[in-house]
Amino acid sequence: MSYFLVQRFSASFILSTIVAFCGFFAFGAQVGWFGGFIFLIYLYALTTFLNLLGEFEHLSLELKLIFIQQACLLQCIDSVAL
């Protein structure tokens, strides 16, 4: 599973790099190079934040499932003991 997460993170980084450099040149030609640089930095920060947020949500979902399984196991043991 971790291989899938790393692969997804690296693929999104490559795609965001392509979009960021296209936006950098577009903003650089229209507004100014400083505006293009701000767009590049903003897009990298936003992409990294959203990817990490997705990774943490996935990990927290796995932890929730483990806790639910443990709670069900304890309830089953209690009901069998009675």
C-alpha positions as CSV (number, residue, x, y, z in Angstrom):
1,M,0.0,0.0,0.0
2,S,2.8,2.4,0.8
3,Y,4.2,1.8,-2.8
4,F,0.9,3.0,-4.2
5,L,0.9,6.1,-2.0
6,V,4.4,7.1,-3.0
7,Q,3.7,6.5,-6.6
8,R,0.6,8.6,-6.5
9,F,2.5,11.4,-4.7
10,S,5.3,11.4,-7.2
11,A,2.9,11.4,-10.2
12,S,1.0,14.3,-8.8
13,F,4.3,16.2,-8.2
14,I,5.3,15.7,-11.8
15,L,1.9,16.8,-13.1
16,S,1.9,19.9,-10.9
17,T,5.4,20.7,-12.1
18,I,4.3,20.7,-15.7
19,V,1.3,22.9,-14.9
20,A,3.3,25.2,-12.7
21,F,5.9,25.8,-15.3
22,C,3.3,26.4,-18.0
23,G,1.6,28.8,-15.6
24,F,4.9,30.4,-14.8
25,F,5.6,31.3,-18.4
26,A,2.0,32.4,-19.0
27,F,1.9,34.7,-16.0
28,G,5.4,35.8,-16.8
29,A,4.4,36.9,-20.3
30,Q,1.1,38.5,-19.2
31,V,1.7,40.0,-15.8
32,G,5.4,39.8,-15.0
33,W,7.9,37.3,-13.9
34,F,7.4,37.9,-10.3
35,G,3.7,37.1,-10.6
36,G,4.6,33.9,-12.4
37,F,7.0,33.0,-9.6
38,I,4.3,33.6,-7.0
39,F,1.9,31.3,-9.0
40,L,4.6,28.6,-9.2
41,I,5.3,28.7,-5.4
42,Y,1.5,28.9,-4.6
43,L,0.7,25.9,-6.8
44,Y,3.5,23.8,-5.3
45,A,2.4,24.6,-1.8
46,L,-1.2,23.9,-2.5
47,T,-0.5,20.6,-4.3
48,T,1.8,19.4,-1.5
49,F,-0.8,20.3,1.1
50,L,-3.7,18.6,-0.6
51,N,-1.6,15.4,-1.3
52,L,-0.5,15.2,2.3
53,L,-4.0,15.8,3.5
54,G,-5.2,12.9,1.3
55,E,-2.4,10.6,2.6
56,F,-3.3,11.4,6.2
57,E,-7.0,10.8,5.6
58,H,-6.2,7.4,4.1
59,L,-4.0,6.5,7.1
60,S,-6.6,7.7,9.6
61,L,-9.3,5.6,7.8
62,E,-7.1,2.5,8.3
63,L,-6.6,3.3,12.0
64,K,-10.4,3.8,12.4
65,L,-11.0,0.4,10.8
66,I,-8.5,-1.2,13.2
67,F,-10.3,0.3,16.2
68,I,-13.7,-0.8,14.9
69,Q,-12.4,-4.3,14.5
70,Q,-11.0,-4.4,18.0
71,A,-14.2,-3.1,19.4
72,C,-16.3,-5.7,17.6
73,L,-13.9,-8.4,18.7
74,L,-14.3,-7.3,22.3
75,Q,-18.1,-7.3,22.0
76,C,-18.1,-10.7,20.5
77,I,-15.9,-12.1,23.3
78,D,-18.1,-10.5,25.9
79,S,-21.3,-11.9,24.3
80,V,-19.8,-15.4,24.1
81,A,-18.6,-15.3,27.8
82,L,-22.1,-14.5,29.0
